Amino acid sequence: MSRPWVTLKLATSLDGRIATAAGESRWITGQASREQVHRLRAEHDAVLVGINTAIRDDAELTVRLPDYTGKQPARVVLDTHQRLPLESRLAQTTGLGPVLLITAVVTPSEALTEAGVRVLHAPAREVGVDVGVLMDILQQEGIQRVFVEGGGRVAASFVKAGCVDRVEWFRAPMILGGEGKAAIGELHVEGLPQAFRLRRVAVETVGDDLWERYERPL
């Protein structure tokens, strides 16, 4: 493969929502699912989120398991306008592992770079960062396996770019309704032949949740 392998992680309600209309998302899935997500993070070279997810959740995106002694994945943030707060956990934990901020701004934020964040430039498309260029950047950084954790717009951009190889989907037994925030943003699919199709490879229960695993058909 000439680009990094991409796993898309979804943690949703039964109707595919990642948050309520007000943005509440902690916690849709249960503790057992969240522990499994940490194991999946450990299998990848980088964990990637969009800036809205980084700001809303303020998560470290590290592997936090009692028995884990391996290398921490790089944390990658798609941040077109360099909005990552200096007080965020990501900016405050660069000593735990690399934090890469991918931005359309040509001049890196001096404050972020002084905090240890690596600011890398990638041109923007109409919405967000150009995924094709992003894949080239990550490959140049030695990243071969990427774990995409959200949000919906970022997930849609990877699907539209044809850069999703596997989906790890954790579904909680609740329904949030159409006003909730969708796990995958707009794809503008006009007909079923244009839909992005996957092959289910496994289904199991994790606590009260359902864990479904899909791969891109060969």
Number of C-alpha atoms within 10 A of each C-alpha: 5 8 17 20 19 21 24 22 22 25 28 26 25 17 17 23 27 28 21 19 15 9 11 14 19 11 13 23 23 18 14 13 23 16 15 15 21 16 15 16 26 22 17 21 20 27 25 26 21 24 25 19 18 25 15 11 15 17 12 18 23 20 21 16 12 6 6 12 10 9 14 21 25 23 24 27 23 27 23 22 15 19 16 23 16 13 10 15 17 29 24 17 16 18 12 15 16 19 26 24 27 27 24 20 17 12 11 18 17 11 12 19 13 10 17 19 26 17 23 17 19 23 16 17 11 6 10 19 22 17 22 14 14 19 20 15 18 20 16 11 11 11 19 18 20 25 27 25 22 24 23 21 19 27 24 18 21 20 18 16 11 13 20 23 18 21 22 21 20 28 26 24 14 15 14 18 15 12 11 20 22 21 22 20 15 12 15 9 11 8 7 8 8 10 11 13 12 16 13 14 12 11 13 11 13 19 13 14 24 19 20 17 18 19 17 16 10 6
